[in-house]
């Protein structure tokens, strides 16, 4: 069985904000390691959860780990959450966005430059588009625009030019080295590795994360029962901006969080990933 342990963030705040009801049915749109799904199921023995993930490894590992709940109280659906078509309405919906720790820590997935690995970055390994396709075949202009838009990288044009002049690039470490050589010397040894923003941009482009998030929020609000709550945890400004504006612009939702909820100091110390997490809630208008 694939090891897919992942420490969920803001679990206490997420469960409290959902205001779980007995016999409620909840959707975990990004199940990952199953931490939030288990937290939902443990609030009341009558609660049921539908869990979604694009990554079949995540679903397989979570089904194994939460086997005592499956299939009576826990169901799974593998695919992009924006494509899901529910058979019933939910009392609450949650989504924990971005890449999970097991995906980052597994070198063969190609999400990280800490280990040499193929340029993959697919959350759903059945899809054709990979990071290698983008890096080695997209035009310099398309690369620069993608790195700037999704990575908010100020040196996007320099990085794109270096990638094009260096390709073909086969591994994550080769790409990271090319990016490092592209930026000015004083930026090569800062707190953030110079390849971090470009890798984020490529991952978002490969998985069409922002487009999927927009479609998901637009559709998910119609999946809620009147009075039902949706809670979304984001990890960078691009995601949070979409959540905030989509919630505010909806005629079906009432925003419950004027400012996002962030992790307590204790959680930030125990789980560094939680430092950038922002949680927003909205409720389906009755």
N, C-alpha and C positions, 0 to 999 in steps of 0.2 A: 504494500500500500504506500502511495506517495506521501511523504512527510510534508504537510501543508500547515504547520503551526504558524499562527499569526496573532499578534497581540492587538486586540481591538481597542480603538481609542474612543474616549467620551461615552463609554457604555452607560454609566450611571446617569449622565445628563440626557442621553438619548432615550432611555427607558422612561425616565421621569417626564420628559416632554411629550411622549406619546400618550400618556395617561391610559395605560392598558386596561381594557375592559374584559370581564369574564366571557368566555366563549368567543372572543374576538379572533378575527382572521387577519394576519399581517403579512406583508410582502417585504422580504429582504432582497433588494434588487441587485446587491453585490455581496454574495454570501462569503466569499474568500475562505477564511479558515473556520467560519461558522460561529465566531464569538458573539456577534450581535444576535444571531438566530437563537443560540442557546439562551442568551439573556432574556429574549422575548418568551421563549418556551418555559423558562423557569419562573416567570412572574405568576403564572396561574396554570394549573394542570389542564384547564379546558381550552387554553389558547392554541391556535394552529398557525403554522407558518408555511408560506411558499417561498422557496429560496432560488435565486437566479444567479448564474455566473456565466461569463463567456468562456472561462477556463475549465475544461473538462477535468483537469487534475484537481482543481479546487472542489468541484462537486463530488468527485470520487472520494477524496479524503474526508470531506465533511459528512458525507453519507455514512462513512465508516465510523467516524468519531462520534456522531450523534445517532448511531444506529438504534438506540433505545427509544427514540422519538419517531423513527421512520418505519412504516409509511403512515401510521395512524394520525400523527400530528404534524408531520413534516413532509413536504413534497418538494421536488426539484424540477427546474427547467433550465436547460443549457442553451445559451445564446445571448445576443445583445439585448440588454434590458429595454432598449427603445423599440424592439421588434415584438415584445411580449404581447400576447392577446389574452387577457384574463377571462375566466368563465364566471366570475362573481366579483362583487365589490369588496374593498378592504376597509378595516377599521383603522389601519395605519400602514404607512409605507416608509421604509428607510433605505438609504443608499450611502455607502462609504466609498467615496470615489478614489480614483488613482490606482497605482500599482501596489500590490501587496508585498509584504516582506518575503514570503517564499519565492515569489517571482523574481524579486531583486537578488535574493541570495542564491538562486539556482543559476550557475554560470551559463548553462546551455540555452537559457531563455534569451540571453543577449540584452537584458535591460540595463546592466551595469557594466562599467568599465574597470571594475576592480579585478576582474578575471578575464583572460582571453577567451572569447566565445564568438560564435557566428553572429552576424548582425541580423538578429531576428526581431525581437520586441513585440511579437504578436501575443495578445491575450488569448485569442482564439486561434490555435495553431492550424485550423482547417482553412483559414482565409489565405488568399494568394499573396497579398501585399506584405512585404517585409521591409525592415530598415535597409537591408542590402540593396533592394530594388531602388529605394529613394536615393540612397547615398551614391550609387554607381550609375544611375540612369537618368535621374531628373536633371533638368538644366540648372546652370549656375544661378539664374534669376529665381527659379522656383525654389531651389534650396535656400537661398538667402532669405526669401520672403517667409518660408516656413520656419526657419530658425528665429527670425525676428518676431514673427507673429505669435508662435507657440512657445518660444523660449525666452522672449523678451530680452534677446541677446544683442547688445550694442555693437558687437563686432561681427554681426551676421554675414556681411558681405565679404569680409576678409576670410572668415571661416569657410564660406561657400567656395570662394576662389581657391583656397588651399585644398579643399576636398576634391574639387574637379581636377586640379593639377596633379594630385597624388593618386587618384583612383586608377585601377580598381582597389578598393579596400575590402578585406575579407573578414576582419575581426574587430571586436569592440576596442581592443587595445590599440590597434592600428589607427582606428578612427580617432580615439582620444589623443593619440600622439600627434596626428595631423592638426587637430583643433588647437592643441597646446602650442604648436609651432606657429599657428596663425595669429595668436593674440600677442599684444606687446609684452615684453619681458616682465614688467612689474606686476602683470596680472596672472602670471603662471604659478605663483606660490602663495596665493591668498587663502582665506578660510574656505572658499568654495572652489573646487577644481574647475578649471576653465572649460571642461567638457560638459559640466552638469547641465547647463541650460540647453545646449544643443541636443543632448540625449533626451531631455524632457520633450523638446520640440519634435524629435523624430518619433518618440513613443506616442505622443498625442496624434501625430499625422498618421502613423501606421494603423492605429486603432480608431481613428476618427472620433476621439473622445469628446471633443467639445460639441460637435454636431449631434452625436448620440445623446449627450446630456440635455441639449436644448429640446430634442424630440421627446426624450423621456419625460421631462418635466411637463411639457405640453400635454402629453398623453396621460401621465400618471395622475394628474389632478382629476381626471374623469374616472379614474378607477377607485376613488375614495367614496365611502359612504358619507352622507351629510354629517358633518361634525368630525369626520376622520382627519387624522393629522399626518403630514409628510415631513420627515426630517432628513436633511442631506448634510453630510460631512464632506467638506472640500479641503484641498491641501495646497492650493496655490491661487493667486489672485484671479487668473483667467476663469477657473471654475467658480470661485466664490462670486464673481461679478455676474456670471450667467444665472446662478441660483438666486441671487438678490433681485436682479431685474425681472426674471421670469416670475418669481413669486409676487413682486409688486405689481407687475403688469397684468396679472391674471384676474379675470372677472369672477372666477370660481373660488379663489383662495383669499383668506384673511391672513396677513403676515403676523406671526406671533413673536418674532425676534427682530426688533429694530436694529440691534447690533448682534453680531454672531456670538455664540457661546464658545469659549475657548477652554482648553484643558487646565485644570488646577495645577498649581506649582508642583505638588507631589507627583501627579501623573507625568508631568513634563520631565521630571527628574528620572522617573522609573522607565519611561518610554519616550525616547527622544523624538520618535516619529510624530508624537502628539503635539509637538511645539508649534507646528504650522497648521494644525487642524482647526477648522471653523465650522460650527454647527448652526444651521438655520432651520426654523420650523414655520410651517404654514398650515392652516386648517381649512377644510372644505366648508364653504358657506352653506348653512342649512336653508 
